Amino acid sequence: MAKLVEYKDMAPRAKAVVDTIARGRSIKPDEINNVWKALAVHPDVMERFAEELKAAMGPGSLDPLTKELVYLSVSIANGCDYCIASHGAMAAKKGMTVEMHEEFMAVVLAAQKGNKIAQAYRVPVDKAFEEK
């Protein structure tokens, strides 16, 4: 299991990352998620991941809830319990209702099955779907 470093015990580089995230989420730095406490031991990885996440999840063409749902679906496909829990909670915070979650899960599960069917039967990609 990963070693979790509490905010008060983090090195300055890790604290700087957490401070930025905490400001963006309007939380206290000592309320930061466990993933950041684990990454505090690895400041290079922590800084890179924080920048990538900020760029991906920040303002853009997709709305914040859609971004959370995409992250959640990838987390389900990858079997990451931590990310399923955290991004499920973030999606709910950004407006996902119980009804939306049920519909979302139906789509994710259908997609997983469709992917496995196409893979298992080695279905060739249609010419119409090829990039041009």
DSSP file (Angstrom, degrees, kcal/mol; ACC not computed):
  #  RESIDUE AA STRUCTURE BP1 BP2  ACC     N-H-->O    O-->H-N    N-H-->O    O-->H-N    TCO  KAPPA ALPHA  PHI   PSI    X-CA   Y-CA   Z-CA
    1    1 A M              0   0    0      0, 0.0     2,-0.0     0, 0.0     0, 0.0   0.000 360.0 360.0 360.0 144.2    0.0    0.0    0.0
    2    2 A A        -     0   0    0      1,-0.1     2,-0.5     0, 0.0    37,-0.1  -0.302 360.0-114.5 -66.6 146.6    1.2    3.5   -0.8
    3    3 A K        -     0   0    0     35,-0.2     2,-0.5    34,-0.0    38,-0.3  -0.720  29.3-145.8 -80.2 127.5    2.6    5.7    1.9
    4    4 A L        -     0   0    0     -2,-0.5     2,-0.6    36,-0.1    34,-0.2  -0.844   7.3-156.3 -98.9 130.1    0.4    8.7    2.5
    5    5 A V        -     0   0    0     32,-1.5    35,-0.1    -2,-0.5     5,-0.1  -0.918  14.7-133.7-107.4 121.1    2.0   12.0    3.4
    6    6 A E    >   -     0   0    0     -2,-0.6     3,-1.8     1,-0.1     4,-0.5  -0.383  26.3-109.5 -70.3 152.7   -0.1   14.5    5.3
    7    7 A Y  G >  S+     0   0    0      1,-0.3     3,-1.6     2,-0.2    -1,-0.1   0.871 117.1  57.2 -50.8 -45.7    0.1   18.1    4.1
    8    8 A K  G 3  S+     0   0    0      1,-0.3    -1,-0.3    22,-0.1     7,-0.0   0.742 111.0  44.7 -61.5 -22.6    2.0   19.3    7.2
    9    9 A D  G <  S+     0   0    0     -3,-1.8    -1,-0.3     2,-0.0    -2,-0.2   0.395  89.2 114.6-102.7   1.7    4.7   16.7    6.4
   10   10 A M  S <  S-     0   0    0     -3,-1.6    31,-0.1    -4,-0.5    27,-0.0  -0.380  70.3-110.5 -75.5 150.8    5.0   17.3    2.7
   11   11 A A     >  -     0   0    0     29,-0.3     4,-2.5     1,-0.1     3,-0.3  -0.361  39.3-100.1 -69.5 159.1    8.1   18.7    1.0
   12   12 A P  H  > S+     0   0    0      0, 0.0     4,-2.2     0, 0.0     5,-0.1   0.848 121.6  53.7 -54.1 -39.8    7.8   22.3   -0.4
   13   13 A R  H  > S+     0   0    0      2,-0.2     4,-1.6     1,-0.2     5,-0.1   0.925 111.8  44.9 -62.7 -43.7    7.3   21.1   -4.0
   14   14 A A  H  > S+     0   0    0     -3,-0.3     4,-2.5     1,-0.2    -1,-0.2   0.910 111.4  53.0 -66.4 -42.1    4.5   18.8   -3.0
   15   15 A K  H  X S+     0   0    0     -4,-2.5     4,-3.0     1,-0.2    -1,-0.2   0.885 105.4  55.2 -60.1 -38.2    2.9   21.5   -0.8
   16   16 A A  H  X S+     0   0    0     -4,-2.2     4,-1.8    -5,-0.2    -1,-0.2   0.908 109.4  46.5 -62.5 -41.7    3.0   23.9   -3.8
   17   17 A V  H  X S+     0   0    0     -4,-1.6     4,-2.3     2,-0.2    -2,-0.2   0.948 114.5  47.1 -63.7 -48.6    1.0   21.4   -5.9
   18   18 A V  H  X S+     0   0    0     -4,-2.5     4,-3.2     1,-0.2     5,-0.2   0.895 108.7  55.1 -62.3 -41.0   -1.5   20.7   -3.2
   19   19 A D  H  X S+     0   0    0     -4,-3.0     4,-2.3     1,-0.2    -1,-0.2   0.913 109.4  47.4 -58.4 -43.1   -1.9   24.5   -2.5
   20   20 A T  H  X S+     0   0    0     -4,-1.8     4,-2.1     2,-0.2    -2,-0.2   0.926 114.7  45.5 -64.4 -45.6   -2.8   25.0   -6.2
   21   21 A I  H  X S+     0   0    0     -4,-2.3     4,-1.8     1,-0.2    -2,-0.2   0.925 112.0  51.9 -64.4 -44.6   -5.3   22.1   -6.2
   22   22 A A  H  X>S+     0   0    0     -4,-3.2     5,-2.3     1,-0.2     4,-0.8   0.904 109.2  49.8 -60.8 -42.7   -6.8   23.2   -2.9
   23   23 A R  H ><5S+     0   0    0     -4,-2.3     3,-0.7    -5,-0.2    -1,-0.2   0.930 110.7  50.4 -60.5 -44.7   -7.4   26.8   -4.2
   24   24 A G  H 3<5S+     0   0    0     -4,-2.1    -1,-0.2     1,-0.2    -2,-0.2   0.802 117.4  39.3 -63.8 -30.3   -9.0   25.4   -7.4
   25   25 A R  H 3<5S-     0   0    0     -4,-1.8    -1,-0.2    -5,-0.1    -2,-0.2   0.441 107.3-123.5 -98.3  -2.0  -11.4   23.2   -5.4
   26   26 A S  T <<5 +     0   0    0     -4,-0.8     2,-0.3    -3,-0.7    -3,-0.2   0.928  69.7 124.1  55.7  48.4  -12.0   25.7   -2.6
   27   27 A I      < -     0   0    0     -5,-2.3    -1,-0.2    -6,-0.1    -2,-0.1  -0.833  69.6 -95.1-126.6 168.1  -10.8   23.3    0.1
   28   28 A K    >   -     0   0    0     -2,-0.3     3,-2.5     1,-0.1     4,-0.1  -0.626  36.3-119.4 -79.4 144.0   -8.2   23.4    2.8
   29   29 A P  G >  S+     0   0    0      0, 0.0     3,-1.4     0, 0.0   -22,-0.1   0.829 113.6  59.7 -54.3 -33.6   -4.8   21.9    1.8
   30   30 A D  G 3  S+     0   0    0      1,-0.3   -23,-0.1   -24,-0.1   -22,-0.1   0.490  96.4  63.7 -77.0   0.9   -5.1   19.3    4.6
   31   31 A E  G <  S+     0   0    0     -3,-2.5    -1,-0.3   -24,-0.0    -3,-0.0   0.226  76.4 133.7-100.6  11.6   -8.4   18.1    3.0
   32   32 A I    <   -     0   0    0     -3,-1.4   -25,-0.1     1,-0.1     5,-0.1  -0.230  63.8 -93.7 -65.5 151.6   -6.6   16.9   -0.2
   33   33 A N    >>  -     0   0    0      1,-0.1     4,-1.3     3,-0.1     3,-0.7  -0.178  31.2-112.4 -63.6 156.3   -7.4   13.5   -1.7
   34   34 A N  H 3> S+     0   0    0      1,-0.2     4,-2.5     2,-0.2     5,-0.2   0.805 112.4  66.6 -60.7 -31.7   -5.3   10.5   -0.8
   35   35 A V  H 3> S+     0   0    0      1,-0.2     4,-2.2     2,-0.2    -1,-0.2   0.901 104.1  45.3 -59.9 -37.9   -3.9   10.2   -4.4
   36   36 A W  H <> S+     0   0    0     -3,-0.7     4,-1.2     2,-0.2    -1,-0.2   0.846 109.9  54.5 -73.2 -33.0   -2.1   13.5   -3.8
   37   37 A K  H  < S+     0   0    0     -4,-1.3   -32,-1.5     2,-0.2     4,-0.3   0.876 111.6  45.7 -65.1 -36.7   -0.9   12.4   -0.4
   38   38 A A  H >< S+     0   0    0     -4,-2.5     3,-1.2   -34,-0.2    -2,-0.2   0.901 111.9  50.4 -71.6 -41.3    0.6    9.3   -2.1
   39   39 A L  H >< S+     0   0    0     -4,-2.2     3,-2.2     1,-0.2     7,-0.4   0.686  88.5  82.7 -72.1 -16.6    2.1   11.2   -4.9
   40   40 A A  T 3< S+     0   0    0     -4,-1.2   -29,-0.3     1,-0.3    -1,-0.2   0.762  85.3  60.1 -58.8 -23.4    3.8   13.6   -2.5
   41   41 A V  T <  S+     0   0    0     -3,-1.2    -1,-0.3    -4,-0.3    -2,-0.2   0.697 108.9  45.2 -73.8 -19.2    6.5   11.0   -2.1
   42   42 A H    <>  +     0   0    0     -3,-2.2     4,-2.7    -4,-0.2     3,-0.3  -0.686  69.0 174.6-126.0  75.2    7.2   11.4   -5.8
   43   43 A P  H  > S+     0   0    0      0, 0.0     4,-2.7     0, 0.0     5,-0.2   0.803  76.9  55.0 -59.5 -34.2    7.2   15.1   -6.6
   44   44 A D  H  > S+     0   0    0      2,-0.2     4,-2.1     1,-0.2     5,-0.2   0.954 113.9  40.9 -63.1 -48.0    8.3   14.8  -10.3
   45   45 A V  H  > S+     0   0    0     -3,-0.3     4,-2.9     2,-0.2     5,-0.3   0.913 114.8  53.5 -63.8 -43.3    5.3   12.5  -11.0
   46   46 A M  H  X S+     0   0    0     -4,-2.7     4,-2.5    -7,-0.4    -2,-0.2   0.925 110.0  46.0 -58.5 -48.5    3.0   14.6   -8.9
   47   47 A E  H  X S+     0   0    0     -4,-2.7     4,-2.1     2,-0.2    -1,-0.2   0.925 114.9  46.7 -63.4 -45.3    3.9   17.8  -10.7
   48   48 A R  H  X S+     0   0    0     -4,-2.1     4,-2.6    -5,-0.2    -2,-0.2   0.934 114.2  47.1 -62.6 -46.3    3.5   16.3  -14.1
   49   49 A F  H  X S+     0   0    0     -4,-2.9     4,-2.9     1,-0.2     5,-0.2   0.900 110.4  52.7 -64.3 -40.4    0.2   14.6  -13.3
   50   50 A A  H  X S+     0   0    0     -4,-2.5     4,-2.3    -5,-0.3    -1,-0.2   0.906 111.6  46.3 -61.5 -41.7   -1.2   17.8  -11.7
   51   51 A E  H  X S+     0   0    0     -4,-2.1     4,-2.3     2,-0.2    -2,-0.2   0.919 113.9  47.6 -66.7 -44.0   -0.3   19.7  -14.9
   52   52 A E  H  X S+     0   0    0     -4,-2.6     4,-2.5     2,-0.2    -2,-0.2   0.922 114.4  46.8 -62.4 -44.3   -1.8   17.1  -17.2
   53   53 A L  H  X S+     0   0    0     -4,-2.9     4,-3.0     2,-0.2     5,-0.2   0.900 111.1  51.7 -65.6 -41.6   -5.0   16.8  -15.1
   54   54 A K  H  X S+     0   0    0     -4,-2.3     4,-1.2    -5,-0.2    -1,-0.2   0.917 113.1  45.2 -61.5 -43.8   -5.3   20.6  -14.9
   55   55 A A  H  < S+     0   0    0     -4,-2.3    -2,-0.2     2,-0.2    -1,-0.2   0.913 118.1  43.0 -66.3 -43.1   -5.0   20.9  -18.7
   56   56 A A  H  < S+     0   0    0     -4,-2.5    -2,-0.2     1,-0.2    -1,-0.2   0.894 122.4  36.1 -71.8 -40.2   -7.4   18.0  -19.4
   57   57 A M  H  < S+     0   0    0     -4,-3.0    -1,-0.2    -5,-0.2    -2,-0.2   0.513  99.5  96.9 -95.2  -5.0  -10.1   18.8  -16.8
   58   58 A G  S  < S-     0   0    0     -4,-1.2    -3,-0.1    -5,-0.2    -4,-0.0  -0.065  91.0 -49.7 -75.4-178.9   -9.9   22.6  -17.2
   59   59 A P  S    S+     0   0    0      0, 0.0     2,-0.3     0, 0.0    -1,-0.2  -0.174  81.0 116.9 -54.9 141.3  -12.1   24.8  -19.3
   60   60 A G  S    S-     0   0    0      2,-0.4    -4,-0.0    -3,-0.1    -3,-0.0  -0.903  78.0 -51.0-175.3-158.6  -12.6   23.8  -22.9
   61   61 A S  S    S+     0   0    0     -2,-0.3     2,-0.3     2,-0.1    -1,-0.0   0.802 114.0  69.9 -71.2 -30.3  -15.2   22.6  -25.4
   62   62 A L  S    S-     0   0    0      1,-0.1    -2,-0.4     2,-0.0     0, 0.0  -0.695  88.2-119.9 -89.4 141.8  -16.5   19.9  -23.1
   63   63 A D     >  -     0   0    0     -2,-0.3     4,-2.0     1,-0.1     5,-0.2  -0.384  29.5-105.6 -75.4 160.3  -18.4   20.8  -20.0
   64   64 A P  H  > S+     0   0    0      0, 0.0     4,-2.0     0, 0.0     5,-0.1   0.847 118.4  51.9 -57.7 -38.6  -17.1   19.8  -16.6
   65   65 A L  H  > S+     0   0    0      2,-0.2     4,-2.5     1,-0.2     5,-0.2   0.922 108.1  51.4 -65.6 -42.6  -19.7   17.0  -16.0
   66   66 A T  H  > S+     0   0    0      1,-0.2     4,-2.3     2,-0.2    -1,-0.2   0.916 109.0  51.4 -59.9 -42.3  -18.9   15.4  -19.4
   67   67 A K  H  X S+     0   0    0     -4,-2.0     4,-2.4     1,-0.2    -1,-0.2   0.905 110.1  48.9 -61.7 -41.5  -15.2   15.4  -18.5
   68   68 A E  H  X S+     0   0    0     -4,-2.0     4,-2.9     2,-0.2    -1,-0.2   0.896 110.6  51.1 -64.5 -39.4  -15.9   13.7  -15.2
   69   69 A L  H  X S+     0   0    0     -4,-2.5     4,-2.5     2,-0.2    -2,-0.2   0.877 110.0  49.2 -67.0 -37.2  -18.1   11.1  -17.0
   70   70 A V  H  X S+     0   0    0     -4,-2.3     4,-2.3     2,-0.2     5,-0.2   0.946 113.2  46.7 -64.0 -47.5  -15.3   10.4  -19.5
   71   71 A Y  H  X S+     0   0    0     -4,-2.4     4,-2.2     1,-0.2    -2,-0.2   0.913 112.9  50.6 -60.1 -42.7  -12.8   10.0  -16.7
   72   72 A L  H  X S+     0   0    0     -4,-2.9     4,-2.3     1,-0.2    -1,-0.2   0.901 109.0  50.4 -63.1 -42.1  -15.3    7.8  -14.8
   73   73 A S  H  X S+     0   0    0     -4,-2.5     4,-2.5     1,-0.2    -1,-0.2   0.902 111.4  47.6 -66.0 -39.4  -15.9    5.6  -17.8
   74   74 A V  H  X S+     0   0    0     -4,-2.3     4,-2.4     2,-0.2    -1,-0.2   0.892 110.6  53.0 -66.3 -38.3  -12.2    5.1  -18.4
   75   75 A S  H  X>S+     0   0    0     -4,-2.2     5,-2.4    -5,-0.2     4,-0.8   0.890 110.0  47.7 -63.5 -39.4  -11.7    4.3  -14.6
   76   76 A I  H ><5S+     0   0    0     -4,-2.3     3,-0.7     2,-0.2    -2,-0.2   0.940 112.5  48.8 -65.2 -47.2  -14.5    1.7  -14.9
   77   77 A A  H 3<5S+     0   0    0     -4,-2.5    -2,-0.2     1,-0.2    -1,-0.2   0.864 115.8  43.9 -60.9 -36.3  -12.8    0.2  -18.0
   78   78 A N  H 3<5S-     0   0    0     -4,-2.4    -1,-0.2    -5,-0.2    -2,-0.2   0.559 109.0-125.2 -86.4  -8.7   -9.4    0.1  -16.2
   79   79 A G  T <<5 +     0   0    0     -4,-0.8     2,-1.0    -3,-0.7    -3,-0.2   0.852  49.8 160.2  70.2  35.4  -10.9   -1.2  -13.0
   80   80 A C     >< -     0   0    0     -5,-2.4     4,-2.5     1,-0.2     5,-0.2  -0.773  20.8-172.1 -94.2  99.2   -9.5    1.6  -10.8
   81   81 A D  H  > S+     0   0    0     -2,-1.0     4,-2.3     1,-0.2     5,-0.2   0.884  84.1  53.4 -57.5 -41.3  -11.6    1.5   -7.6
   82   82 A Y  H  > S+     0   0    0      1,-0.2     4,-2.8     2,-0.2    -1,-0.2   0.948 112.9  42.2 -60.0 -49.5  -10.0    4.7   -6.3
   83   83 A C  H  > S+     0   0    0      2,-0.2     4,-2.6     1,-0.2     5,-0.4   0.832 111.0  56.0 -70.5 -32.1  -10.8    6.7   -9.5
   84   84 A I  H  X S+     0   0    0     -4,-2.5     4,-1.5    -9,-0.2    -1,-0.2   0.939 113.5  42.1 -61.7 -45.9  -14.3    5.2   -9.8
   85   85 A A  H  X S+     0   0    0     -4,-2.3     4,-2.0    -5,-0.2    -2,-0.2   0.942 119.0  42.5 -66.3 -48.4  -15.0    6.5   -6.3
   86   86 A S  H  X S+     0   0    0     -4,-2.8     4,-2.1     1,-0.2    -2,-0.2   0.919 119.8  40.6 -70.7 -42.6  -13.4    9.9   -6.6
   87   87 A H  H  X S+     0   0    0     -4,-2.6     4,-2.1     2,-0.2    -1,-0.2   0.749 111.8  57.0 -81.3 -21.4  -14.7   10.7  -10.1
   88   88 A G  H  X S+     0   0    0     -4,-1.5     4,-2.1    -5,-0.4    -1,-0.2   0.914 110.5  45.2 -65.4 -43.5  -18.1    9.3   -9.3
   89   89 A A  H  X S+     0   0    0     -4,-2.0     4,-2.3     2,-0.2    -2,-0.2   0.900 113.1  49.9 -65.6 -40.9  -18.3   11.7   -6.4
   90   90 A M  H  X S+     0   0    0     -4,-2.1     4,-1.6     2,-0.2    -1,-0.2   0.890 109.6  51.5 -65.4 -38.6  -17.0   14.6   -8.6
   91   91 A A  H  <>S+     0   0    0     -4,-2.1     5,-2.6     2,-0.2    -1,-0.2   0.914 110.3  48.7 -64.3 -42.1  -19.5   13.8  -11.3
   92   92 A A  H ><5S+     0   0    0     -4,-2.1     3,-1.5     1,-0.2    -2,-0.2   0.911 109.9  52.0 -62.5 -41.8  -22.3   13.9   -8.7
   93   93 A K  H 3<5S+     0   0    0     -4,-2.3    -1,-0.2     1,-0.3    -2,-0.2   0.815 108.7  51.8 -63.0 -30.2  -21.0   17.2   -7.3
   94   94 A K  T 3<5S-     0   0    0     -4,-1.6    -1,-0.3    -5,-0.1   -29,-0.2   0.286 136.2 -78.2 -94.1  10.1  -21.1   18.6  -10.9
   95   95 A G  T < 5S+     0   0    0     -3,-1.5     2,-0.5     1,-0.3    -3,-0.2   0.460  74.3 150.0 117.1   1.1  -24.7   17.6  -11.5
   96   96 A M      < -     0   0    0     -5,-2.6    -1,-0.3    -6,-0.1     2,-0.1  -0.544  31.4-156.8 -70.0 121.1  -24.9   13.8  -12.2
   97   97 A T     >  -     0   0    0     -2,-0.5     4,-2.4     1,-0.1     5,-0.2  -0.396  31.0-103.8 -88.3 171.0  -28.3   12.6  -10.9
   98   98 A V  H  > S+     0   0    0      2,-0.2     4,-2.2     1,-0.2     5,-0.2   0.903 124.6  50.9 -60.1 -41.7  -29.1    9.0  -10.0
   99   99 A E  H  > S+     0   0    0      1,-0.2     4,-2.2     2,-0.2    -1,-0.2   0.903 109.7  49.2 -64.1 -41.8  -31.0    8.7  -13.3
  100  100 A M  H  > S+     0   0    0      1,-0.2     4,-3.1     2,-0.2    -2,-0.2   0.908 109.7  52.2 -63.2 -41.4  -28.1   10.0  -15.2
  101  101 A H  H  X S+     0   0    0     -4,-2.4     4,-2.8     2,-0.2    -2,-0.2   0.908 108.7  50.1 -62.5 -42.3  -25.8    7.5  -13.4
  102  102 A E  H  X S+     0   0    0     -4,-2.2     4,-1.8     2,-0.2    -1,-0.2   0.929 114.6  43.6 -62.1 -44.7  -28.0    4.6  -14.3
  103  103 A E  H  X S+     0   0    0     -4,-2.2     4,-2.1     2,-0.2    -2,-0.2   0.916 113.1  52.3 -66.5 -43.0  -28.1    5.6  -18.0
  104  104 A F  H  X S+     0   0    0     -4,-3.1     4,-2.7     1,-0.2    -2,-0.2   0.926 109.3  49.3 -56.4 -47.9  -24.4    6.3  -18.0
  105  105 A M  H  X S+     0   0    0     -4,-2.8     4,-2.8     1,-0.2     5,-0.2   0.869 107.5  54.8 -63.8 -36.3  -23.7    2.8  -16.5
  106  106 A A  H  X S+     0   0    0     -4,-1.8     4,-2.2    -5,-0.2    -1,-0.2   0.912 111.0  45.7 -62.0 -41.4  -25.9    1.2  -19.2
  107  107 A V  H  X S+     0   0    0     -4,-2.1     4,-2.7     2,-0.2    -2,-0.2   0.932 113.5  48.7 -66.6 -46.3  -23.8    2.9  -21.9
  108  108 A V  H  X S+     0   0    0     -4,-2.7     4,-2.5     1,-0.2    -2,-0.2   0.929 114.2  45.5 -60.1 -46.3  -20.5    2.0  -20.3
  109  109 A L  H  X S+     0   0    0     -4,-2.8     4,-2.1     2,-0.2    -1,-0.2   0.882 113.4  49.2 -68.2 -37.7  -21.5   -1.6  -19.9
  110  110 A A  H  X S+     0   0    0     -4,-2.2     4,-2.9    -5,-0.2    -1,-0.2   0.906 111.8  50.1 -65.3 -40.6  -22.9   -1.9  -23.4
  111  111 A A  H  X S+     0   0    0     -4,-2.7     4,-2.9     2,-0.2    -2,-0.2   0.916 109.4  50.7 -64.0 -43.0  -19.7   -0.3  -24.8
  112  112 A Q  H  X S+     0   0    0     -4,-2.5     4,-2.2     2,-0.2    -1,-0.2   0.928 113.5  45.0 -60.4 -43.9  -17.6   -2.8  -22.8
  113  113 A K  H  X S+     0   0    0     -4,-2.1     4,-2.6     2,-0.2    -2,-0.2   0.924 113.2  50.2 -66.1 -43.5  -19.6   -5.7  -24.2
  114  114 A G  H  X S+     0   0    0     -4,-2.9     4,-2.5     1,-0.2     5,-0.2   0.902 110.4  50.7 -60.6 -41.3  -19.6   -4.3  -27.7
  115  115 A N  H  X S+     0   0    0     -4,-2.9     4,-2.4     1,-0.2    -1,-0.2   0.923 111.5  47.4 -60.8 -45.2  -15.8   -3.8  -27.5
  116  116 A K  H  X S+     0   0    0     -4,-2.2     4,-3.3     2,-0.2     5,-0.2   0.882 111.3  51.0 -66.9 -38.5  -15.3   -7.4  -26.3
  117  117 A I  H  X S+     0   0    0     -4,-2.6     4,-2.5     2,-0.2    -2,-0.2   0.954 112.8  45.2 -62.5 -49.7  -17.6   -8.8  -29.1
  118  118 A A  H  <>S+     0   0    0     -4,-2.5     5,-2.3     1,-0.2     4,-0.3   0.889 118.0  44.8 -61.7 -38.8  -15.7   -6.9  -31.8
  119  119 A Q  H ><5S+     0   0    0     -4,-2.4     3,-0.8    -5,-0.2    -2,-0.2   0.932 113.4  48.7 -70.1 -46.4  -12.4   -8.0  -30.3
  120  120 A A  H 3<5S+     0   0    0     -4,-3.3    -2,-0.2     1,-0.3    -1,-0.2   0.876 117.9  40.2 -64.0 -38.1  -13.4  -11.6  -29.8
  121  121 A Y  T 3<5S-     0   0    0     -4,-2.5    -1,-0.3    -5,-0.2    -2,-0.2   0.419 105.6-130.0 -91.2   2.3  -14.8  -12.0  -33.3
  122  122 A R  T < 5 -     0   0    0     -3,-0.8    -3,-0.2    -4,-0.3    -4,-0.1   0.913  32.8-166.3  50.9  50.7  -11.9  -10.0  -34.7
  123  123 A V      < -     0   0    0     -5,-2.3    -1,-0.2    -6,-0.2     2,-0.1  -0.516  15.6-127.0 -71.5 125.2  -14.3   -7.8  -36.7
  124  124 A P        -     0   0    0      0, 0.0     2,-0.3     0, 0.0    -1,-0.1  -0.427  28.6-102.9 -72.5 149.6  -12.5   -5.7  -39.3
  125  125 A V        -     0   0    0     -2,-0.1     5,-0.1     1,-0.1     2,-0.0  -0.534  38.6-112.2 -73.4 134.0  -13.1   -1.9  -39.3
  126  126 A D    >>  -     0   0    0     -2,-0.3     3,-1.4     1,-0.1     4,-0.5  -0.346  18.4-123.6 -64.2 144.9  -15.5   -0.7  -42.0
  127  127 A K  G >4 S+     0   0    0      1,-0.3     3,-1.4     2,-0.2    -1,-0.1   0.872 111.6  62.1 -55.8 -38.3  -13.9    1.5  -44.7
  128  128 A A  G 34 S+     0   0    0      1,-0.3    -1,-0.3     0, 0.0    -2,-0.0   0.739 103.3  50.0 -63.0 -22.7  -16.5    4.2  -43.8
  129  129 A F  G <4 S+     0   0    0     -3,-1.4    -1,-0.3     2,-0.1    -2,-0.2   0.518  86.0 109.5 -94.4  -6.0  -15.0    4.5  -40.3
  130  130 A E  S << S-     0   0    0     -3,-1.4     2,-0.1    -4,-0.5    -3,-0.0  -0.391  79.3-103.3 -69.7 145.7  -11.4    4.8  -41.4
  131  131 A E              0   0    0      1,-0.1    -1,-0.1    -2,-0.1    -2,-0.1  -0.427 360.0 360.0 -67.0 143.6   -9.7    8.1  -40.9
  132  132 A K              0   0    0     -2,-0.1    -1,-0.1    -3,-0.1    -2,-0.0   0.398 360.0 360.0-109.3 360.0   -9.4   10.1  -44.1
